[in-house]
Amino acid sequence: MKVITAVFNWLAERLRDLSMWPINLVRDFPVRVMRLARTVWGGIGGIITFLPSLVRAAAGGNLGDWFPGRVGRFFNWFHLFLTQIFDLCGGPELGEFVLHFFARTTPLTSAEIAMISGVLGEDALRFGDVRVVEGGLFDWIFKMNGNLAFATWHSINLPRTGGHTRKNLPIVVHELTHVFQYENVGSRYLGEAIYMLIKTKRDCYNYGGGTGLQDACAVGKCYCDFNREQQAKITQDFYDLTTQGKDVTAYEPFITQVRAREI
């Protein structure tokens, strides 16, 4: 009977995944089009200002500084353009359908929804869209990456062993923050997080703790100025410290910005 129930639940989840592609394609179309339009407009502006900027740099003898900066801005723009085209075509939904096909997926529990609502806000996420992914193909993935949890679009992928399991609620908060990033900025969050992981050799989580946040606040640094992994670590630590009854005064200005979706 358990096997029959498991098969039925798996089929129901796969049908649900398949239905999310047309649903989100329509529901998210206006937001995704606007993101892409802003990026295209920015690209047009970059083309218009390219030659005048080049002439000024050459005249001032600053080509050595101008060229790397211009190349960096182009690759940042190109990354935005590609991820926004991907989103517009429903790439995240199709990607999740494929990945979920080889794993067990379950919705968030009411306790998990209440937990993340206490950090990000009551209407922070489309909670019904979020899935916790465990087992199957992901057992092999976690064996390869050292049982480190990660988030892909509306999915938080958690190992069944080690320190990043579903029972580790601060980690669940961390990964759901990445889902929050996805809902607010699109798939670009994933590329930005991976870039920082590679660039820093995984040393991209440290934001200085409470003292670091106090210093950041003193110089006008905002939540959106931290990298994607630091952002998720801030909310993770805020939740962890709150549940321990510790002082979170240094975190409050940044959590207010999170809840205002200033990411």
Buried (B, 14 or more C-beta within 10 A) or exposed (E): EEEEEEEEEBEEBBEBBBEBBEEBBEEBEEBBEEBBEEBBEBBEEBEEEEEEBBEEBEEEEEEEEBEEEBEEEEEBBEBBBBBBBBBBEBBBBBBBBEBBBBBBBEBBEEEBBEBBBBBBBEEBBEBEBBBBBBBBBBBEBBEEBEBBBBBBBBBBBBBBEEEBBBEBBBBBBBBBBBBBBBBBBBBBBBBBBEBBBEEEEEEBBEBEBBEBBBEBBEEEBEBEEBBBBBBBBBBBBBBBBBEEEEEBEBBEBBBEBBBEBEB
